[in-house]
Amino acid sequence: MLSTNAAFSSRGAYRLLLGSTSPDDSGAPIWKTRVPNKVKVFAWLFFKNRLSTRENLHRKNVQPVATCSRCGAHTESWRHVFIQCHCIDDLWHRLGIDMERVQLTDTAIPKEYLPPAAARAAVPCPRPQLLRFEETTIMATTAPPADDDLPECPVCLSPFDAVSAVPRVLPCGHSLCGPCIAALPPASAASSAAGSSIRCPLCSQCVPFSRALGPSSLPKNLALIALLPSPPRSAASHIPTATAPPPLPLPLHAAHSRLLSRFRYAVLPESASPLRSAATPTRLAFGSLDSDLGAPWFCARGRPVSLLSIETHPSEGGPPTEQEAVFYRPSHAARVLAALGALSDAAREELAGLIASSARLARRVCRVYGVWMAPDAPPLWMVSERHPRSAALLLEEEMINREETVIGIGFVAMEACEAIMSLHGEDLVLGCLGLDCFCLDHFGHCLLDLNQTLALCRRIQAGASAHDIGAFIAPEVAAVLADKLQRKDHDFDGLIGCSSDVWSLGCVLVALLTRDEELVAGWNSEALYDDWEKEVVTRLDASLLGTQLESLAAIIASCLRYDPKCRPEVADVWKCIRGLLMKSCDVAVVPDDIVTHKSLRCVLLGELSSMFADSCSVESDDKTQLSQGAVENSLNQDDGSNGGFLNNRGNDLSGINGQQSAGVVKSSTLLGHRDCVTGLTIGAGLLFSSSYDKTINVWSLQDFSHIQCLKGHEHKITAIVAVDNDNSSLCISGDSGSGIFVWHVDSTLKEEPLNKWYEHNDWLFRGINCLAVSETGYLYTGSRDKSIKAWSLEDYSLRCTMTGHKSTVSCLVVASGILYSGSWDGTIRSWWLTDHTPLSVLEDDTAGSIAPVLSISTEGNFVASSYENGYFKIWKNDVLVKSEKLQNGAIYAVKLSGKWLYTGGWDKVINIQELLEVESEIELQDIASITCDSIITSILSWDERLIVGLSSRDIMVYHKAS
């Protein structure tokens, strides 16, 4: 056919044969449907009645008969095949469609697509366009499909989604859904055995793929995911219910809104439900948290807590009256704030001060989480952290080794001094103490329990005898308590101060060291005080005679002097205990909690201690006991703890030179460097340590003796790694001047390096931050230029440069044929070792969680990483499964060895945790902690030994006693 320009075109011929110049748009809904192409073609043939049914084949003289091949009773038309044949009923029944309620509506069909009139009269052939259900109870309408097609997988033609068909990017750049990638065959027989590569079905390019990690190891196509619609709302949410919705909480009162700004992070949620046992105003209630608490508490469900009742006005905080319950229901926060508003200003300020102080002193006192109120009735409860093991239980333990027992009590006493000094730094004076006021956590560290202290103060205010309840009250405090007028007017400035707590602390130390609580509570008047003091000093000298703490008796005796001005400071007691335990003549650094006190607040004479003084009767028994259920709960909580305070206390001997033991853990100190230790590695049966002093020390792993010192670097050594090959062993080090030194490790240990070169000449990017070696013979370096370089260990030439990070590359690790790199940009990238192509990016998009990656460790399919903000994260198969803030400062070292996780950094504490998989969930169980004298820079686990590098130039080796 000739067009307007007298040229023949197939389009014009096609339109001439059809007899129409307008295109056929009747099948547009089918071709816009989001289904695979084969389904679209089948629907189009069904729509045009072009399926190869026996009716159509018989009309074309292909089949001799038109009878149905399944039932043999009717003509095999499209209607019979899909609807009328009884053989198809079972299929519709399984799909949940009742075909008796389905009716096909005939609509207009273009005449050119209709069969002849005779055939149409015998066999109706309407176009099956609409399925109409004969149901009138529920009417639902569906929105028409969007004009723009959603992105779909080019292999299976199924639309992408964010759950089951996530678009993943292959190294070649094409995106397929996860199920299609998993179903692709290996590229070759060799790769089939190794399971390391597949062939892209779009470009036929061979790309690396780890079948062990699966499609989740490939990065997501975020651009395609952004085009996907949000999941539709459930249809059930649109169906109205017959029941009326519950009343909504009313807004807070204006006065309560002002309180909310002060107690915003001190009101526990109602779901916590910690109350388990009954309590009286002068005794504690015990329980555990019923739900996980997020920020700012970060408490797990089941955490044991203690509850102290706080007096409230009868009309405040209670449940609404029966008349109001229909339309008014105050929220949990409103009820708690109403109860807080009913307190006096002094009580409210004291409560807020204790909560804030406990949060700042979380490692020295049991943290007060906040306040909580039961949904049924008052009172208001102050909820605090609880550790079931009281210091009083130390008196009941059997003394097996007298020296070790005294040393263990010495560590408890030193931490008790730190707790008292911390409170004095918060301008708080306790006024009285008892053994039950101190508790031991599951690591064996001593903490001060503020709830127990307040309960003890209330019993004293209620008139209980100090001797009967085991309270240690200084003479000047007892004089103030005896003068009711002076106590009522709060006229005790200058009479009660830090020296009063020194006296009470001295009594606690005497009771622990002599194992006799009755001895300390024996004085009751000034006339007998001198005789009592002489008896206590005599018993104390006898208890410490011949022990490491023998000299401690003199300063404890000075704590018990009658005149407050003659007593020492708490810091002096702490210095004495530390000096005796560490056997060091160095000047001890006192914790920086001592400040000049402008005004002190006494807890014993405060509002929280005296609010029940007039209404409570004195209880007869002498100790506050846990209920039977609480005791059983406490035992269950402590089943995972290991050993006692003597076992864990040995971990605190990290600063002692030479081999020391405490309990079942021993420690040794390796001295050889003159500056901060920056790296540890093991190779050829030797331990190598690098330092800022530009040297590498070599140690024997048999007895940890020093063998040799390797010198040659002109700059600070920042990274070190060892290589064990069949032919030889190498030690490779990198420094801050971009120098890379290779040392040959053999029996001679030559002082000259085998080879050396420099990565950068540009001063802006100078410096090697990390090193890693693969089994394929490559050395990988990470530096400030945001790249990773691969060097051949055969000729030491640069073979490849990998880019992708947006900041300095800080750490590298090789595992299972994959190179993991961490950067200051907060991401971890993985690379194939075969061709150095990128695999995936591990990052946490949570707001506020982006921080520089400082260390990486791998074990199996787990990747553990530590960050500058104190977080550590665990990834399993490139999926984030655990993120937790473990320390306040940066975590410089993380080591994952088997199921054990070791972390350490700025806080000078090594946390030892066990990695548990419970029903596909990852849990971390605290095992122990090791307190060091300085910042931890590197951690190495070898042969049941923990080797730790410190910024104080020391190397600590911890191991179990044989």
Helices and strands as residue ranges (DSSP letters): H 10-18, H 28-31, H 37-47, H 54-59, H 78-79, I 80-84, G 86-88, H 89-94, G 99-101, E 102-104, G 111-113, H 117-122, E 131-133, E 167-169, E 175-177, H 178-183, H 189-194, E 197-199, E 206-208, G 215-217, H 222-227, G 235-238, H 254-262, G 270-272, E 285-288, E 304-310, G 324-326, H 332-342, H 345-360, E 368-373, E 380-385, E 389-390, G 391-396, H 402-425, E 428-429, E 432-433, G 435-437, E 438-440, E 446-448, H 450-461, H 466-469, E 472-473, H 475-482, H 484-488, H 498-514, H 517-520, H 529-544, H 552-559, G 564-566, H 570-582, E 601-602, H 607-610, H 628-637, H 645-649, G 650-652, E 660-662, E 665-671, E 677-683, E 686-691, E 695-700, E 706-711, E 717-724, E 729-735, E 739-745, E 755-758, G 763-765, E 768-773, E 778-783, E 787-792, E 798-803, E 809-815, E 818-823, E 828-832, E 838-842, E 853-859, E 862-867, E 871-876, E 879-885, E 893-897, E 900-904, E 909-918, E 921-931, E 936-942, E 945-950, E 954-960
